[in-house]
Amino acid sequence: MENVINERPEGFVDIKMMIPTCQVDLKYFGKDNFVGQNIPGYASPIALLTRDAADALVLASKRLELKGYNLKIYDGYRPVKSVKAFFDWGQQKETNLTKNDYYPDLTRQEVFEKGFIASPSAHSRGSTVDLTLIDRVTKEEIDMGGSFDFFSELSYFTCESLTEKQKKNRNLLRQTMLDAGFLPFEYEWWHFTLENEPYPDVYFDFEIR
Protein backbone atom coordinates (compact mmCIF):
# COMPACT_ATOMS: atom_id res chain seq x y z
CA MET A 1 0.00 0.00 0.00
CA GLU A 2 1.28 3.44 -0.90
CA ASN A 3 1.35 6.46 1.40
CA VAL A 4 1.49 4.61 4.71
CA ILE A 5 2.87 6.64 7.63
CA ASN A 6 3.97 4.84 10.78
CA GLU A 7 4.38 7.87 13.02
CA ARG A 8 1.53 9.74 14.66
CA PRO A 9 1.38 13.25 13.21
CA GLU A 10 0.30 16.35 15.04
CA GLY A 11 -3.41 16.91 14.87
CA PHE A 12 -4.79 13.58 16.09
CA VAL A 13 -6.88 14.01 19.23
CA ASP A 14 -8.68 11.92 21.83
CA ILE A 15 -12.43 12.16 21.12
CA LYS A 16 -13.28 11.84 24.81
CA MET A 17 -11.15 14.89 25.58
CA MET A 18 -13.01 16.87 22.92
CA ILE A 19 -16.48 15.58 23.86
CA PRO A 20 -16.55 14.72 27.60
CA THR A 21 -20.23 13.73 27.41
CA CYS A 22 -19.64 10.93 24.91
CA GLN A 23 -19.28 7.28 25.83
CA VAL A 24 -16.34 5.38 24.36
CA ASP A 25 -16.77 1.65 23.84
CA LEU A 26 -13.81 0.86 21.61
CA LYS A 27 -14.86 -2.54 20.31
CA TYR A 28 -11.48 -3.62 18.95
CA PHE A 29 -9.77 -3.07 22.28
CA GLY A 30 -10.88 -6.28 23.96
CA LYS A 31 -12.81 -9.33 22.78
CA ASP A 32 -16.26 -7.84 22.15
CA ASN A 33 -15.94 -7.82 18.36
CA PHE A 34 -16.38 -10.06 15.33
CA VAL A 35 -12.85 -11.48 15.62
CA GLY A 36 -13.31 -12.29 19.31
CA GLN A 37 -9.98 -10.90 20.48
CA ASN A 38 -8.06 -7.67 21.00
CA ILE A 39 -7.02 -6.42 17.57
CA PRO A 40 -3.35 -5.60 16.87
CA GLY A 41 -2.79 -1.84 16.94
CA TYR A 42 -5.30 -1.21 19.73
CA ALA A 43 -2.97 -0.88 22.72
CA SER A 44 -5.32 1.42 24.64
CA PRO A 45 -9.10 2.04 24.71
CA ILE A 46 -8.71 5.55 23.30
CA ALA A 47 -10.78 6.72 20.33
CA LEU A 48 -8.67 8.98 18.11
CA LEU A 49 -9.62 11.24 15.20
CA THR A 50 -7.97 14.01 13.23
CA ARG A 51 -8.64 17.40 14.75
CA ASP A 52 -10.79 18.38 11.76
CA ALA A 53 -13.05 15.36 12.20
CA ALA A 54 -13.18 15.82 15.97
CA ASP A 55 -14.19 19.47 15.61
CA ALA A 56 -17.02 18.46 13.29
CA LEU A 57 -18.08 15.74 15.71
CA VAL A 58 -18.21 18.31 18.52
CA LEU A 59 -20.71 20.26 16.43
CA ALA A 60 -22.84 17.14 15.90
CA SER A 61 -22.68 16.32 19.61
CA LYS A 62 -23.86 19.78 20.65
CA ARG A 63 -26.84 19.62 18.31
CA LEU A 64 -27.79 16.15 19.57
CA GLU A 65 -27.52 17.19 23.22
CA LEU A 66 -30.21 19.80 22.59
CA LYS A 67 -32.47 16.93 21.49
CA GLY A 68 -31.67 14.76 24.51
CA TYR A 69 -28.88 12.55 23.18
CA ASN A 70 -25.17 11.92 23.60
CA LEU A 71 -22.76 10.05 21.34
CA LYS A 72 -21.36 6.58 21.86
CA ILE A 73 -18.14 5.87 19.96
CA TYR A 74 -17.33 2.35 18.73
CA ASP A 75 -14.26 3.17 16.66
CA GLY A 76 -12.29 6.06 15.21
CA TYR A 77 -8.80 5.90 13.76
CA ARG A 78 -7.82 2.32 12.88
CA PRO A 79 -4.20 1.36 12.18
CA VAL A 80 -3.31 -0.35 8.90
CA LYS A 81 -2.06 -3.35 10.89
CA SER A 82 -5.52 -3.72 12.40
CA VAL A 83 -7.12 -3.92 8.96
CA LYS A 84 -4.56 -6.55 7.98
CA ALA A 85 -5.54 -8.55 11.07
CA PHE A 86 -9.17 -8.48 9.89
CA PHE A 87 -8.18 -9.90 6.50
CA ASP A 88 -5.97 -12.54 8.10
CA TRP A 89 -8.99 -13.58 10.17
CA GLY A 90 -11.05 -13.79 7.00
CA GLN A 91 -8.67 -16.39 5.57
CA GLN A 92 -8.75 -18.63 8.61
CA LYS A 93 -10.95 -21.67 9.18
CA GLU A 94 -14.35 -20.95 10.73
CA THR A 95 -14.48 -21.49 14.50
CA ASN A 96 -18.08 -20.28 15.06
CA LEU A 97 -16.81 -18.26 18.03
CA THR A 98 -18.52 -15.06 16.89
CA LYS A 99 -20.51 -16.10 13.81
CA ASN A 100 -23.97 -16.11 15.39
CA ASP A 101 -23.53 -12.64 16.85
CA TYR A 102 -21.95 -10.88 13.87
CA TYR A 103 -22.37 -12.73 10.56
CA PRO A 104 -24.92 -15.56 11.00
CA ASP A 105 -25.88 -15.72 7.31
CA LEU A 106 -22.44 -15.16 5.75
CA THR A 107 -19.11 -16.92 5.51
CA ARG A 108 -16.03 -15.04 6.63
CA GLN A 109 -15.09 -14.48 2.99
CA GLU A 110 -18.53 -13.07 2.18
CA VAL A 111 -18.14 -10.46 4.91
CA PHE A 112 -15.41 -8.92 2.76
CA GLU A 113 -16.99 -9.65 -0.62
CA LYS A 114 -20.14 -7.75 0.37
CA GLY A 115 -18.17 -4.67 1.39
CA PHE A 116 -18.58 -4.67 5.15
CA ILE A 117 -14.81 -4.55 5.64
CA ALA A 118 -12.53 -2.77 3.18
CA SER A 119 -8.80 -2.63 2.60
CA PRO A 120 -7.48 -0.03 2.69
CA SER A 121 -9.92 1.31 5.25
CA ALA A 122 -11.09 4.91 5.48
CA HIS A 123 -10.62 4.56 9.24
CA SER A 124 -6.84 4.43 8.69
CA ARG A 125 -6.95 7.99 7.31
CA GLY A 126 -8.12 9.18 10.72
CA SER A 127 -11.35 10.99 9.84
CA THR A 128 -13.87 8.14 9.95
CA VAL A 129 -15.92 7.30 13.02
CA ASP A 130 -18.32 4.51 13.99
CA LEU A 131 -20.92 5.63 16.49
CA THR A 132 -24.48 5.56 17.76
CA LEU A 133 -26.74 7.61 20.03
CA ILE A 134 -27.48 7.17 23.72
CA ASP A 135 -30.17 8.73 25.85
CA ARG A 136 -28.68 11.75 27.62
CA VAL A 137 -30.32 10.79 30.94
CA THR A 138 -30.30 6.98 31.05
CA LYS A 139 -27.08 6.59 29.00
CA GLU A 140 -28.69 3.63 27.23
CA GLU A 141 -28.32 3.13 23.49
CA ILE A 142 -31.39 4.09 21.50
CA ASP A 143 -32.97 1.51 19.22
CA MET A 144 -31.32 1.55 15.81
CA GLY A 145 -32.79 -1.79 14.73
CA GLY A 146 -29.42 -3.50 14.67
CA SER A 147 -26.08 -3.61 16.41
CA PHE A 148 -22.60 -2.41 15.49
CA ASP A 149 -20.70 -4.70 13.09
CA PHE A 150 -23.69 -6.92 12.42
CA PHE A 151 -22.83 -7.97 8.88
CA SER A 152 -26.24 -8.23 7.28
CA GLU A 153 -28.70 -6.22 5.21
CA LEU A 154 -30.20 -5.27 8.58
CA SER A 155 -27.27 -2.83 8.86
CA TYR A 156 -28.06 -1.15 5.53
CA PHE A 157 -29.39 2.32 6.14
CA THR A 158 -32.28 1.60 3.78
CA CYS A 159 -33.27 -1.72 5.40
CA GLU A 160 -37.00 -2.15 4.85
CA SER A 161 -37.73 -4.32 7.91
CA LEU A 162 -37.12 -1.54 10.42
CA THR A 163 -39.89 -0.08 12.53
CA GLU A 164 -40.81 3.57 12.05
CA LYS A 165 -39.08 4.42 15.34
CA GLN A 166 -35.89 2.68 14.27
CA LYS A 167 -35.95 4.49 10.92
CA LYS A 168 -36.48 7.79 12.72
CA ASN A 169 -33.51 7.12 15.01
CA ARG A 170 -31.23 6.23 12.11
CA ASN A 171 -32.37 9.32 10.24
CA LEU A 172 -31.61 11.53 13.24
CA LEU A 173 -28.05 10.25 13.48
CA ARG A 174 -27.49 10.39 9.73
CA GLN A 175 -28.90 13.89 9.20
CA THR A 176 -27.01 15.32 12.17
CA MET A 177 -23.74 13.87 10.87
CA LEU A 178 -24.46 15.12 7.35
CA ASP A 179 -25.14 18.60 8.69
CA ALA A 180 -21.81 18.49 10.55
CA GLY A 181 -19.87 17.66 7.39
CA PHE A 182 -19.73 13.86 7.40
CA LEU A 183 -20.65 11.43 4.63
CA PRO A 184 -22.50 8.19 5.44
CA PHE A 185 -21.85 4.62 4.29
CA GLU A 186 -24.99 2.95 2.97
CA TYR A 187 -24.09 -0.56 4.21
CA GLU A 188 -23.43 0.49 7.83
CA TRP A 189 -25.74 2.93 9.59
CA TRP A 190 -23.04 3.70 12.20
CA HIS A 191 -20.19 4.64 9.81
CA PHE A 192 -19.35 8.23 8.79
CA THR A 193 -16.34 9.90 7.11
CA LEU A 194 -15.57 13.62 7.18
CA GLU A 195 -16.17 14.95 3.67
CA ASN A 196 -13.22 17.35 3.74
CA GLU A 197 -10.82 14.99 5.50
CA PRO A 198 -7.28 16.36 5.94
CA TYR A 199 -5.52 13.16 4.79
CA PRO A 200 -7.57 11.85 1.84
CA ASP A 201 -4.64 9.91 0.35
CA VAL A 202 -2.65 8.92 3.45
CA TYR A 203 -3.04 5.86 5.67
CA PHE A 204 -1.58 5.66 9.16
CA ASP A 205 -0.21 2.70 11.06
CA PHE A 206 0.79 4.06 14.46
CA GLU A 207 -0.55 2.18 17.50
CA ILE A 208 -3.40 3.56 19.55
CA ARG A 209 -1.98 4.38 22.96
N, C-alpha and C positions, 0 to 999 in steps of 0.2 A: 504493500500500500504506500502510495506517495504522500508526502506532507504529513508525516507523523512526528510529533514533538513529544519527547519524553520528560521534559521539565515543565513544572507548573509556572505559567506566566503570571505577571501581575494582572489583576482584574478578575480573578476567580474569587467568589465570596461564598460564605456559609449562609444558606437560605434562612436558617433559624435565627441568625444574627440580624438579618434584614427584616424578617417577619416573625417577631417573637410569639405571635398568637398562633402560628401554624403548628401542626403536629408533623413530626418526621418519623416515618416508619420505613426506613430504608430496607427494602425487601431483599436485596442481594448481600446485605451484611447479616449473615445468619442463615438459617435453613428454611425459612418460610418463603420459598420460591419454587419455581418449576423444576429447577435442578436438584433441590433438596439439600443444598450445602452452601456454605459461604463462598462467594464467587471471588476468584483471584482479582486483585486490584482494589477490593473493598476492605481496607485495613481499619476503618473507623466508620461509625454510623453517622457520618456527616453528609448532608446533601449539598453539593456544590453546583453553582451556575456562574456563567460570566456575569459581570456586573450589569451589563446591558439587559440581559434576560431577568436578572434579579430585580432590577429597578422596575421593569414592566410587570413583574409578578407582584411587587408591592402595590402597584396601582390596582391590579385585579383584586388583591386581598382587601384593600380598603373599600372597594365598591361592594364586595361580597359581605363584608362585616356590617354594612348598612342594611343589608337584607337578612341578617341573622346567621351568617355562615363564616366559618374559617376554612383554611386550606389544610389538607393532609397530603404530604409529599411522599411518594413511593420511590422515586428515583430522579436524579438530576444528571450531572456529568457522569459518564460511564467510560472507564479506560478501554483502550483498544484491546488490551489483554483479557478484559472481561468478556468482550464480544467473542473473542477467539475461544474462550472457555465454553460459551454457549454452543458454538459450532462443533467443538470437540464432543460435547455432550450429545449433540444431535447425531453423531456418527457411532455412538456406543449402543450396545445391545440394550433393549428395553428391560427395565427392572420393575416397572409398575409402581415405583415408590411414590411418584407424584402424578401419575397419569390421570387418575380419576378426578383429581382436584383442578388440574390445569388444561389437559388436552384429551378428554375422554373419548372423543370421536376421531382423533387424528393419530397418525404415527409421529414419531419424533421428526422424521424427514419432512412430513407434510406441514409441520409447524413452520418450517422455513420456506417451503415451496409456496405456501399461501400468504407469505409476506408479514407474518407476525413478528419475526425477528430478521433484521437486515444486517448485512455486512458490506461496507462499513456502516456504522450506526450514527444517526444524527446526534445521539446522546454524547458521542465522543468529541463532538465539536463544542460542547459545553453550554448550548443554549436551548436544550430540549428538556422538558420536565414531564414526569408522569405524576398525576395528582387526582384528588377527588375533593368533595366538600364534606365538612362535618358541621353539625349543629353547634352554634356558638355557645349555647348553654350546656347541653348534655355532653358535647364532645363526641357524639356518636356519628358514624358515617351515615349520610343520607342515602336513600335507596336509588341506586343507579341501574338496577336491573341486571347486574352482573358484577363480578369481582375483577380486580387487577390481574392481568396476565392470564385471563381465562381465554384460551385460544379456540375461539368458536365464533360463528356468526352472531352470537349473542352479544359480542363485544363491538360489533359494527355499530357505528353511530345511528345508522338507518334501520336497525333491526326492527322488524314489524311486530314481534311478539311482546314488546314492552307495553306496560300499562301507561295510561295517560300521565300519571304522576311520575313514573320513571322517565318518560320522554321529556317532561317538563324539567326535571332535575338535570338531565343531560344537556338540554338546551340552555339552561341557566349557566352551567359551567362553560359550555362551548362559546356562547355569546359574550360572556364576560372576558374570556381569554382572547377572543377575536378583537374585542374593543380595546384590549390592552396591547395588541400588536403581535399576538401569536397566531400561528396557523395550525389547524387540527389535522389529525390523521384518521381517515375514514374507518379504518379497521379496528381502531382502539380508541374508545371514547375518552380515555384518561391521558392521551399523549398529545403534547403541543410543542411546537418549535417556534422560537422568535423569528418573525419574518425578516427583520433586518439584523440577523445574527452577525457578530463581529468577526467570526472565523468561519466563513462559509466553505472554505476549501482546506481547512486544517483539522487534523484529528489528533487528540492528545492521549498520552498513555502514562501519565503520572498516577501514582497510587493515591487513593482517597485516604487522607490521614490528617 
